[in-house]
Amino acid sequence: MNLQGLFLRSIALSPLIVEVSEVNAGNLTAVVERKIWKEQRVRRRELTREKKGNEIFQQLKVMGASLDWDRVCFTMDSVENRQLVGRTELSVPGIPDKVPFGVLEMFAYKHLHGKRLCHPFTGCLIPVITDPLVDQEMGTGEKKMHESIIAISFHLAGAVKVTPAHSYADYELACEHSLPFISVIAEDGTMTTECGEWLQGLNRFVAREKVLAALKEKGLHRGAKENPLVLPLCSRSGDVIEILLKNQWFVRCETMAHKALEAVESGCLKLAPKFYEKNWRTWLLSTSDWCISRQLWWGHQIPAYRVTVSGSPDLGKQEESDGFWVIGRTETEARKKAASMLGKSEEDLELVRDADVLDTWFSSGLFPFAALGWPHNVSKPGGGDRIANPLLFLARCRSFQTERQRKILQKKLQNSNLDPREVAIAMEGQRRDFPEGIPECGTDALRFALCSYCAQGNGINLDVATVENASRFCNKVWNALKFTLAALGEGFNPLAPEEVTGNESIKPILKSGDPSQLLATHQTLHSCVDLALRLLSPFMPFLTEELWQRLPKRDSKSPPSICVARYPSKEHLAHWCHPEEEANFLLVQEVIRVVRSLRATYQLTKARPTVYLICPEAVPLGAYENYREALQTLSLAGSLRLLPDSEGAEPPASCVVGRANSHTDIYVDLQGLVDPQKELLKLTSRQQKLDQQLADVTVRVERTRDQEQISLLRSELEKVKQAITTFQKMARKQKLSPERSE
């Protein structure tokens, strides 16, 4: 299979598979789990990887992913940091009233016992420590009243509480001072038994208000002040992200980082573009130990086994982090290793594999090897590794479906597990953006539109019109094949493109029906369409497969699908390369484009006007002469006159003018083809509208300094004025007297 073709297909795929990796992110797992329970009454542990994985595979197939399905296997941050300048009330899922944030509460302790303070509610003694990390104005970080208080830290005249289990900064401080780590927030956001029965089981924000009320009742509250902070929010659920203490697996990265730096600096590893080397160094020089375990739905399960010995209560009662763990590729390997280390027989050991899975990035590093047979037989892919920039825009990908599907999505939105306020906002946005629904465009049009944005950068501001234009392009490709099949006729036997030496314009020869040229022209036409479909296949897999199957094939040994057909390359088609002829025909194409534009402007649907080309330069004029027949046929001209200049053979006054390039002017004679009086009325109205638009835009541009729109309007206005002048001449010639335009 062609690796270059596969690479291009993967590039076309990359904007479309964000959901597959994102669906395994930790905070999304909880959201999806609630939705599945609501719709199917199934817990995530009951939902097999195969069932959910098949749904994802089906989505990929619908979106046209060209993948090696024989290698199917499971690989396995969505945090919005909101800057708050002071007190801010936010809606939090599960809490009916808005919750205030950005407030620093101050309170006092009544009982001092030397260097220990009495907790106002639990009665526990809290040690007092000193540490320069504490800022007497701000503390060690953003604090919440529902957090556990393990110690009180003083610095100068300031004192703040220390909560190691719920703050990164406090965790580091607690490690230095050997403080205990007590978790008071459970994974469901409620308070744990460590808080006492009066708070146990309460939502953390409800508990906060209850603690504040109790402090005030005891006379210990000393006021509050605004406290600017960065509040981490889940971008999907809108809930506040809490820091919780969990047992995790880590990888020491210092040695690996050094080797990675050395590889780039020595030239063994090359990064392209080269400017990424700076990011590489910056990141690796500041790296720390890597937490590689995740409590997700699926992924590469961590090959760690906790070992207990039958009849040994000590090992069974140990905390998870203090247990005896072994690593092994399989349970058998881990059991043998544990038996050797403990001096026990394998039959006496009980092994339980850790349920955690590897971090997505860690899995991504293993995946190319595992998918190709590692650690046994490794098939080495050709070429270097290519990493595409992810296009993190998928919100509207599913929206380019039929109106019926849109209504189904709308119903699902109403029945989702989102907060009702979020549902209302989403539905209002949908009605505002698509008041008449979303047009059906198809997968290929969507893929092509998304890929067209890749050249502009990583960010996408997707416009439905772009997808609609891509859909129209699909129609043009379809019509091109219909034209090809009609021209080839029945019984055509194609040659391989490598055997065809085409260098002619197709339509004029087909029109003439010259037997001496017809067969070679048919071969050229077939080869062009065949190669074009192969080139387009990574971007439009469904359309190109359908059309390619309709093309005549050489024999039974031809590839069964365009997906496995050889992708075009310059090495195989070197004899098709004619740079000089290509440059000449580009000139011809530009002339044809201008003539067709003029025809469309003046609605010359069936008319065949006389066309004049004035070109004072010998080389392009020679190219026009060589392609005279193609020019006349493709521009639908009744006749074509090539002039080196306008002296002595000036085009008629009834011509409209267009410019193909700096050396070629085009005149299309409209005499007898249009009604000048009607055209003048339309053009005069158009001129007035353009004048008004130009005036309005000029005022706006003075603020935005964007001159592009002004330039476009001025160019169009100039064309309208030229056309008005032409029709005025035609009207005078016909002895008409329309009102002269200003």
For each residue, the residues with C-beta under 8 A, 3 or more apart:
1: 5 6 68 564
2: 5 6 564 566 567
3: 6 7 381 382 383
4: 7 8 567 569
5: 1 2 8 9 534 537 538 563 566 567
6: 1 2 3 9 10 66
7: 3 4 10 11 383 386
8: 4 5 11 12 538 567
9: 5 6 12 13 66 537 538 541 563
10: 6 7 13 14 66 386 388
11: 7 8 14 388 451 454 538
12: 8 9 15 64 447 451 538 539 541
13: 9 10 16 17 60 63 64 65 66 67
14: 10 11 17 388 390 391
15: 12 18 390 391 393 394 447 450 451 453 454 460
16: 13 60 63 64 65 394 397 447 450
17: 13 14 20 21 60 63 65
18: 15 21 22 390 391 392 394
19: 22 23 56 59 394
20: 17 23 56 59 60
21: 17 18 24 25 75 76 360
22: 18 19 25 28 78
23: 19 20 28 32 56 297
24: 21 28 29 75 76 296 297 298 299 360
25: 21 22 28 29 77 78 296 360
26: 29 30 294 295 296
27: 30 31 78 79 234 236 237 241
28: 22 23 24 25 31 32 78 236
29: 24 25 26 32 33 44 296 297
30: 26 27 33 34 237
31: 27 28 34 35 236 237 417
32: 23 28 29 35 36 44 297
33: 29 30 36 37 43 44 297
34: 30 31 37 38 417
35: 31 32 38 39 416 417
36: 32 33 39 40 42 43 44 47
37: 33 34 40 41 42 43
38: 34 35 417
39: 35 36 415
40: 36 37
41: 37
42: 36 37 46 47
43: 33 36 37 46 47
44: 29 32 33 36 47 297
45:
46: 42 43
47: 36 42 43 44 51 52
48: 51 52
49: 52 53 74 297 298
50: 53 54
51: 47 48 54 55
52: 47 48 49 55 56 297 298
53: 49 50 56 57 74 298
54: 50 51 57 58
55: 51 52 58 59
56: 19 20 23 52 53 59 60
57: 53 54 60 61 69 72
58: 54 55 61 62
59: 19 20 55 56 62 63
60: 13 16 17 20 56 57 63 65 67
61: 57 58 64 65
62: 58 59 443
63: 13 16 17 59 60 443 447
64: 12 13 16 61 443 444 447 540 541 542
65: 13 16 17 60 61
66: 6 9 10 13 538 541 563
67: 13 60
68: 1 71
69: 57 72
70:
71: 68 371 372
72: 57 69
73: 370 371
74: 49 53 298 299 300
75: 21 24 299 300 360 363 364 367
76: 21 24 294 296 297 298 299 300 357 358 360 363
77: 25
78: 22 25 27 28 234 235 236
79: 27 232 233 234 235 241
80: 232 233 234 235
81: 230 231 232 233
82: 230 231 232 233
83: 228 230
84: 88 101 102 228 229 230 231
85: 88 102 228
86: 102 226 227 228
87: 100 101 102 103 226
88: 84 85 100 101 102 231
89: 98 99 100 101
90: 98 99 101 231 233 240
91: 95 98 99 238 419 421
92: 95 98 99 205 238 239 240
93: 237 238 239 419
94: 189 203 239
95: 91 92 98 99 203 205 206
96:
97:
98: 89 90 91 92 95
99: 89 90 91 92 95 205
100: 87 88 89 103
101: 84 87 88 89 90 229 231 240
102: 84 85 86 87 88 226 227 228 229 231
103: 87 100 224 225 226 227
104: 138 139 143 224 225 226 227
105: 143 145 212 215 221 224
106: 221 222 223 224 225
107: 120 215 220 221 222
108: 220 222
109: 112 117 118 120 152 220
110: 118 120 220
111: 117 118
112: 109 116 117 118
113: 116 117 118 125
114:
115: 127 128
116: 112 113 125 126 127 128
117: 109 111 112 113 125 126 128 152
118: 109 110 111 112 113 123 124 125 126
119: 122 123 124 125 126 149
120: 107 109 110 214 215 218 220
121: 196 198 211 214
122: 119 196
123: 118 119
124: 118 119
125: 113 116 117 118 119
126: 116 117 118 119 149 150 151 152
127: 115 116 151 152 179
128: 115 116 117 151 152 153 154
129: 151 152 153 154 162 177 179
130: 153 154 155
131: 134 153 155 173 176 177
132: 155
133: 140 153 155 169 172 173
134: 131 139 140 153 154 155 158 159 160
135: 138 139 140 155 158
136: 155 156 157 158 159
137: 158
138: 104 135 141 227
139: 104 134 135 143 158 160 161
140: 133 134 135 153 160 162 167 169 170 173
141: 138 167 168 169 170
142: 227 229 230 231
143: 104 105 139 147 160 161 163 167
144: 147 166 204 208
145: 105 208 211 212
146: 184 185 191 195 199 204 205 207 208 211
147: 143 144 161 163 166 167 184 185
148: 163 165 166 182 183 184 194 195
149: 119 126 152 161 162 163
150: 126 161 162 163 164 165 170 174 179 180 181 182
151: 126 127 128 129 161 162 174 177 179
152: 109 117 126 127 128 129 149 159 160 161 162
153: 128 129 130 131 133 134 140 159 160 161 162 173
154: 128 129 130 134 158 159
155: 130 131 132 133 134 135 136 158
156: 136
157: 136
158: 134 135 136 137 139 154 155
159: 134 136 152 153 154
160: 134 139 140 143 152 153
161: 139 143 147 149 150 151 152 153
162: 129 140 149 150 151 152 153 167 170 173 174 179
163: 143 147 148 149 150 166 167 170
164: 150 167 170 171 173 174 175 179 180 181 182 245
165: 148 150 171 181 182 183 184 243 244 245
166: 144 147 148 163 170 183 184 185 242 243 244 245
167: 140 141 143 147 162 163 164 170 171 243
168: 141 171 172 243
169: 133 140 141 172 173
170: 140 141 150 162 163 164 166 167 173 174
171: 164 165 167 168 174 175 181 245
172: 133 168 169 175 176
173: 131 133 140 153 162 164 169 170 176 177 179
174: 150 151 162 164 170 171 177 178 179 180 181
175: 164 171 172 178
176: 131 172 173
177: 129 131 151 173 174
178: 174 175
179: 127 129 150 151 162 164 173 174
180: 150 164 174
181: 150 164 165 171 174 245
182: 148 150 164 165 194
183: 148 165 166 186 192 194 244 245
184: 146 147 148 165 166 191 192 194 195
185: 146 147 166 189 190 191 192 204 242 244
186: 183 189 190 191 192
187: 244
188:
189: 94 185 186 203 204 239 242
190: 185 186 200 201 202 203 204
191: 146 184 185 186 195 199 200 201 202 204 207
192: 183 184 185 186 195 200
193: 196 197 200
194: 148 182 183 184
195: 146 148 184 191 192 198 199 200 207
196: 121 122 193 199 200
197: 193 200
198: 121 195 210
199: 146 191 195 196 202 207 210 211
200: 190 191 192 193 195 196 197
201: 190 191
202: 190 191 199 206 207 210
203: 94 95 189 190 206 207
204: 144 146 185 189 190 191 207 208 242
205: 92 95 99 146 208 209
206: 95 202 203 209 210
207: 146 191 195 199 202 203 204 210 211
208: 144 145 146 204 205 211 212
209: 205 206 212 213
210: 198 199 202 206 207 213 214
211: 121 145 146 199 207 208 214 215
212: 105 145 208 209 215 216 221
213: 209 210 216 217
214: 120 121 210 211 217 218
215: 105 107 120 211 212 218 220 221
216: 212 213 219 220 221
217: 213 214
218: 120 214 215
219: 216
220: 107 108 109 110 120 215 216
221: 105 106 107 212 215 216
222: 106 107 108
223: 106
224: 103 104 105 106
225: 103 104 106
226: 86 87 102 103 104
227: 86 102 103 104 138 142
228: 83 84 85 86 102
229: 84 101 102 142
230: 81 82 83 84 142
231: 81 82 84 88 90 101 102 142 240
232: 79 80 81 82 240 241
233: 79 80 81 82 90 238 239 240 241
234: 27 78 79 80 237 238 239 240 241
235: 78 79 80
236: 27 28 31 78
237: 27 30 31 93 234 419
238: 91 92 93 233 234 419 422
239: 92 93 94 189 233 234
240: 90 92 101 231 232 233 234
241: 27 79 232 233 234
242: 166 185 189 204
243: 165 166 167 168
244: 165 166 183 185 187
245: 164 165 166 171 181 183
246: 295
247: 320 321
248: 291 292 293 356
249: 291 292 293 302 304 354 356
250: 289 290 291 292
251: 256 289 290 292 362
252: 255 256 289
253: 256 257 287 288 289 290
254: 257 258 287
255: 252 258 259
256: 251 252 253 259 260
257: 253 254 260 261 284 285 287
258: 254 255 261 262
259: 255 256 262 263
260: 256 257 263 264 269 280 284
261: 257 258 264 265 280 281 284 285
262: 258 259 265 266
263: 259 260 266 268 269
264: 260 261 267 268 269 270 271 277 280 281
265: 261 262
266: 262 263
267: 264 270
268: 263 264
269: 260 263 264
270: 264 267
271: 264 274 276 277 280
272: 276
273: 276
274: 271 277
275: 278 279
276: 271 272 273 279 280
277: 264 271 274 280 281
278: 275 281 282
279: 275 276 282 283
280: 260 261 264 271 276 277 283 284
281: 261 264 277 278 284 285
282: 278 279 285 286
283: 279 280 286 287
284: 257 260 261 280 281 287
285: 257 261 281 282
286: 282 283
287: 253 254 257 283 284 290
288: 253
289: 250 251 252 253
290: 250 251 253 287 359 362
291: 248 249 250 359
292: 248 249 250 251 302 358 359 362
293: 248 249 302 354 356 357 358 359
294: 26 76 299 356 357 358 359 360
295: 26 246 355 356
296: 24 25 26 29 76 299 357
297: 23 24 29 32 33 44 49 52 76
298: 24 49 52 53 74 76 357
299: 24 74 75 76 294 296 357 358 360 363
300: 74 75 76 357 358 362 363 366 370
301: 353 354 355 356 357 358
302: 249 292 293 353 354 356 357 358
303: 327 328 329 330 334 353
304: 249 325 326 327 353 354
305: 325 326 327 328 331 334 335 338 351 352 353 354
306: 320 323 324 325 351 352 353 354
307: 315 323 324 325 326 338 342 349 350 351
308: 312 315 316 323 324 349 350 352
309: 312 315 342 344 348 349 350
310: 348 349 350
311: 348
312: 308 309 315 316
313: 316 317
314: 317 318
315: 307 308 309 312 318 323 324
316: 308 312 313
317: 313 314
318: 314 315 322 323 324
319: 322 323
320: 247 306 323
321: 247
322: 318 319
323: 306 307 308 315 318 319 320
324: 306 307 308 315 318 338 342
325: 304 305 306 307 354
326: 304 305 307 334 337 338 341 351
327: 303 304 305 334 337
328: 303 305 331 332 333 334 335 336 337
329: 303 333 375
330: 303 333 334
331: 305 328 334 335 351 353
332: 328 335 336
333: 328 329 330 336 337
334: 303 305 326 327 328 330 331 337 338 351
335: 305 328 331 332 338 339 346 349 351
336: 328 332 333 339 340 346
337: 326 327 328 333 334 340 341
338: 305 307 324 326 334 335 341 342 344 349 351
339: 335 336 342 343 344 345 346 349
340: 336 337 343
341: 326 337 338
342: 307 309 324 338 339 349
343: 339 340
344: 309 338 339 348 349
345: 339 348 349
346: 335 336 339 349
347:
348: 309 310 311 344 345
349: 307 308 309 310 335 338 339 342 344 345 346
350: 307 308 309 310
351: 305 306 307 326 331 334 335 338
352: 305 306 308
353: 301 302 303 304 305 306 331
354: 249 293 301 302 304 305 306 325
355: 295 301
356: 248 249 293 294 295 301 302
357: 76 293 294 296 298 299 300 301 302 363
358: 76 292 293 294 299 300 301 302 362 363 366
359: 290 291 292 293 294 362 363
360: 21 24 25 75 76 294 299 363 364
361: 364 365
362: 251 290 292 300 358 359 365 366
363: 75 76 299 300 357 358 359 360 366 367
364: 75 360 361 367
365: 361 362
366: 300 358 362 363 369 370 374
367: 75 363 364 370 371
368: 371 372 381 385
369: 366 372 374 375 378
370: 73 300 366 367 374
371: 71 73 367 368
372: 71 368 369 378 379 380 381
373: 376 377 378 379
374: 366 369 370 378
375: 329 369 378
376: 373
377: 373
378: 369 372 373 374 375
379: 372 373
380: 372
381: 3 368 372
382: 3
383: 3 7 386
384:
385: 368
386: 7 10 383
387:
388: 10 11 14
389: 458
390: 14 15 18 458
391: 14 15 18 394 450 453 454 458 460
392: 18 458
393: 15 396 397 459 460 462
394: 15 16 18 19 391 397
395:
396: 393 399 400 462
397: 16 393 394 400 446 450
398: 401 409
399: 396 406 409 434 438
400: 396 397 438 439 440 441 442 445 446 464 467
401: 398 405 406 409 438 440
402: 405 406 440
403: 406 407 437 438 440
404: 407 408
405: 401 402 408 409
406: 399 401 402 403 409 410 434 437 438
407: 403 404 410 411
408: 404 405 411 412
409: 398 399 401 405 406 412 413
410: 406 407 413 414 427 430
411: 407 408 414 415
412: 408 409 415 416
413: 409 410 416 418 423 426 427
414: 410 411 423 427
415: 39 411 412
416: 35 412 413 423
417: 31 34 35 38
418: 413 422 423 426
419: 91 93 237 238 422 423
420: 423 424
421: 91 424 425
422: 238 418 419 425 426
423: 413 414 416 418 419 420 426 427
424: 420 421 427 428
425: 421 422 428 429
426: 413 418 422 423 429 430
427: 410 413 414 423 424 430 431
428: 424 425 431 432
429: 425 426 432 433
430: 410 426 427 433 434
431: 427 428 434 435
432: 428 429 435
433: 429 430
434: 399 406 430 431 437 438 464
435: 431 432
436:
437: 403 406 434
438: 399 400 401 403 406 434 464
439: 400 464 468 471
440: 400 401 402 403
441: 400 445 446 467 468 470 471
442: 400 445 446 471 474 542
443: 62 63 64 446 447 542
444: 64 447 448 470 474 539 540 541 542 543
445: 400 441 442 448 449 467 468 470 471 473 474
446: 397 400 441 442 443 449 450 467 470
447: 12 15 16 63 64 443 444 450 451 539 540 541
448: 444 445 451 452 470 473 474 539 540
449: 445 446 452 453 462 466 467 469 470
450: 15 16 391 397 446 447 453 454 460 462
451: 11 12 15 447 448 454 539
452: 448 449 455 466 470
453: 15 391 449 450 456 457 460 462 466
454: 11 15 391 450 451
455: 452
456: 453
457: 453
458: 389 390 391 392
459: 393
460: 15 391 393 450 453
461:
462: 393 396 449 450 453 466 467
463: 466 467
464: 400 434 438 439 467 468
465: 468 469
466: 449 452 453 462 463 469 470
467: 400 441 445 446 449 462 463 464 470 471
468: 439 441 445 464 465 471 472
469: 449 465 466 472 473
470: 441 444 445 446 448 449 452 466 467 473 474
471: 439 441 442 445 467 468 474 475
472: 468 469 475 476
473: 445 448 469 470 476 477
474: 442 444 445 448 470 471 477 478 540 543
475: 471 472 478 479
476: 472 473 479 480
477: 473 474 480 481 536 540 543 544 547
478: 474 475 481 482 543 547
479: 475 476 482 483
480: 476 477 483 484 529
481: 477 478 484 485 529 547 550 551
482: 478 479 485 486
483: 479 480 486 487
484: 480 481 487 488 525 526 529 551
485: 481 482 488 550 551
486: 482 483 489
487: 483 484 506 510 522 525
488: 484 485 492 522 525 526 552
489: 486 492
490:
491:
492: 488 489 522 526 552
493: 552 554
494: 523 526 527 530 551 552 553 554
495: 499 500 523 527 554
496: 499 500 554
497: 500 527 530 531 568 572 573 576
498: 572 573 575
499: 495 496
500: 495 496 497 523 524 527
501: 575 576
502: 520 521 523 524 527 528 576
503: 524 578 581
504: 509 517 520 521 524
505: 508 509 627 629 630 633 634
506: 487 509 510 521 524 525 528
507: 510 511 630 633 634
508: 505 511 512 629 630 632 633
509: 504 505 506 512 514 517 518 521
510: 487 506 507 513 518 521
511: 507 508 633
512: 508 509 517
513: 510 518
514: 509 517 518
515: 518 519
516:
517: 504 509 512 514 520 521
518: 509 510 513 514 515 521 522
519: 515 522 523
520: 502 504 517 523 524
521: 502 504 506 509 510 517 518 524 525
522: 487 488 492 518 519 525 526
523: 494 495 500 502 519 520 526 527
524: 500 502 503 504 506 520 521 527 528
525: 484 487 488 506 521 522 528 529
526: 484 488 492 494 522 523 529 530 551 552
527: 494 495 497 500 502 523 524 530 531
528: 502 506 524 525 531 532
529: 480 481 484 525 526 532 533 551
530: 494 497 526 527 533 534 548 551
531: 497 527 528 534 535 568 573
532: 528 529 535 536
533: 529 530 536 537 544 547 548 551 562
534: 5 530 531 537 544 548 562 565 566 567 568
535: 531 532 567 568
536: 477 532 533 539 540 543 544
537: 5 9 533 534 540 541 544 545 548 562 563
538: 5 8 9 11 12 66 541
539: 12 444 447 448 451 536
540: 64 444 447 448 474 477 536 537 543 544
541: 9 12 64 66 444 447 537 538 544 545 563
542: 64 442 443 444 545 546
543: 444 474 477 478 536 540 546 547
544: 477 533 534 536 537 540 541 547 548 562
545: 537 541 542 548 549 561 562 563
546: 542 543 549 550
547: 477 478 481 533 543 544 550 551
548: 530 533 534 537 544 545 551 562 565
549: 545 546 562
550: 481 485 546 547
551: 481 484 485 494 526 529 530 533 547 548
552: 488 492 493 494 526
553: 494 558
554: 493 494 495 496 557 558
555: 558
556:
557: 554
558: 553 554 555
559: 562 564 565 566
560: 564
561: 545 564 565
562: 533 534 537 544 545 548 549 559 565
563: 5 9 66 537 541 545
564: 1 2 559 560 561
565: 534 548 559 561 562
566: 2 5 534 559 569 572
567: 2 4 5 8 534 535
568: 497 531 534 535 572 573
569: 4 566 572 573
570: 573 574 577
571: 574
572: 497 498 566 568 569
573: 497 498 531 568 569 570 576 577
574: 570 571 577
575: 498 501
576: 497 501 502 573
577: 570 573 574
578: 503 581 582
579: 582 583
580: 583 584
581: 503 578 584 585
582: 578 579 585 586
583: 579 580 586 587
584: 580 581 587 588 620 623 626 627
585: 581 582 588 589 623 627
586: 582 583 589 590
587: 583 584 590 591 620 623 624 660 661 664
588: 584 585 591 592 623 624 627 630 631
589: 585 586 592 593
590: 586 587 593 594 660 661 664
591: 587 588 594 595 613 624 631 635 660 664 666
592: 588 589 595 596 631 634 635
593: 589 590 596 597 660
594: 590 591 597 598 658 659 660 666
595: 591 592 598 599 611 635 636 637 658 666 668
596: 592 593 599 600 635 636
597: 593 594 600 601 658
598: 594 595 601 602 604 656 658 666 668
599: 595 596 602 604 607 609 635 636 668
600: 596 597 603 604
601: 597 598 656 723
602: 598 599 656 668 670 673 674 679
603: 600 674
604: 598 599 600 607 609 670 673 674
605:
606:
607: 599 604 638 673
608: 636 637 638
609: 599 604 637 638 668 669 670 673
610: 637 638 639 640 641 668 669
611: 595 632 635 637 638 639 640 641 666 667 668 669
612: 641 643 651 655 666 667 668 669
613: 591 624 631 640 641 642 643 664 665 666 667
614: 643 644 645 646 651 664 665 666 667
615: 620 621 624 642 643 644 663 664 665
616: 621 644 645 663
617: 620 621 663
618: 621 622
619: 622 623
620: 584 587 615 617 623 624 661 663 664
621: 615 616 617 618 624 625 642 644
622: 618 619 625 626
623: 584 585 587 588 619 620 626 627
624: 587 588 591 613 615 620 621 627 628 631 642 664
625: 621 622 628 642
626: 584 622 623
627: 505 584 585 588 623 624 630 631
628: 624 625 631 632 640 642
629: 505 508 632 633
630: 505 507 508 588 627 633 634
631: 588 591 592 613 624 627 628 634 635 637 640
632: 508 611 628 629 635 637 639 640
633: 505 507 508 511 629 630 636
634: 505 507 592 630 631
635: 591 592 595 596 599 611 631 632 640
636: 595 596 599 608 633
637: 595 608 609 610 611 631 632 640
638: 607 608 609 610 611
639: 610 611 632
640: 610 611 613 628 631 632 635 637
641: 610 611 612 613 649
642: 613 615 621 624 625 628
643: 612 613 614 615 646 649
644: 614 615 616 621
645: 614 616
646: 614 643 649 650 651
647: 650
648:
649: 641 643 646
650: 646 647
651: 612 614 646 655 667 669
652: 655 669 671
653: 726 729 730 733
654: 669 670 671 726 729 730 733
655: 612 651 652 667 668 669 670 726
656: 598 601 602 667 668 670 722 723 726
657: 665 666 667 722 726
658: 594 595 597 598 665 666 668
659: 594 664 665 666
660: 587 590 591 593 594 664 665 666
661: 587 590 620 664
662:
663: 615 616 617 620
664: 587 590 591 613 614 615 620 624 659 660 661
665: 613 614 615 657 658 659 660
666: 591 594 595 598 611 612 613 614 657 658 659 660
667: 611 612 613 614 651 655 656 657
668: 595 598 599 602 609 610 611 612 655 656 658
669: 609 610 611 612 651 652 654 655 673
670: 602 604 609 654 655 656 673 674 726 730
671: 652 654 730
672:
673: 602 604 607 609 669 670
674: 602 603 604 670 678 679
675: 678 679
676: 679 680 727 728 730 731 734 736 738
677: 680 681 731 736 738
678: 674 675 681 682
679: 602 674 675 676 682 683 723 727
680: 676 677 683 684 724 727 728 731 738 741
681: 677 678 684 685 738
682: 678 679 685 686
683: 679 680 686 687 720 723 724 727 741
684: 680 681 687 688 724 739 741
685: 681 682 688 689
686: 682 683 689 690 720
687: 683 684 690 691 717 720 721 724 741
688: 684 685 691 692
689: 685 686 692 693
690: 686 687 693 694 713 716 717 720
691: 687 688 694 695 717
692: 688 689 695 696
693: 689 690 696 697 713
694: 690 691 697 698 710 713 714 717
695: 691 692 698 699
696: 692 693 699 700
697: 693 694 700 701 709 710 713
698: 694 695 701 702 710
699: 695 696 702 703
700: 696 697 703 704
701: 697 698 704 705 706 707 709 710
702: 698 699 705
703: 699 700
704: 700 701
705: 701 702
706: 701 709
707: 701 710 711
708: 711 712
709: 697 701 706 712 713
710: 694 697 698 701 707 713 714
711: 707 708 714 715
712: 708 709 715 716
713: 690 693 694 697 709 710 716 717
714: 694 710 711 717 718
715: 711 712 718 719
716: 690 712 713 719 720
717: 687 690 691 694 713 714 720 721
718: 714 715 721 722
719: 715 716 722 723
720: 683 686 687 690 716 717 723 724
721: 687 717 718 724 725
722: 656 657 718 719 725 726
723: 601 656 679 683 719 720 726 727
724: 680 683 684 687 720 721 727 728 741
725: 721 722 728 729
726: 653 654 655 656 657 670 722 723 729 730
727: 676 679 680 683 723 724 730 731
728: 676 680 724 725 731 732 738 740 741
729: 653 654 725 726 732 733
730: 653 654 670 671 676 726 727 733 734
731: 676 677 680 727 728 734 736 737 738
732: 728 729 735 736
733: 653 654 729 730
734: 676 730 731
735: 732
736: 676 677 731 732
737: 731
738: 676 677 680 681 728 731
739: 684
740: 728
741: 680 683 684 687 724 728
742:
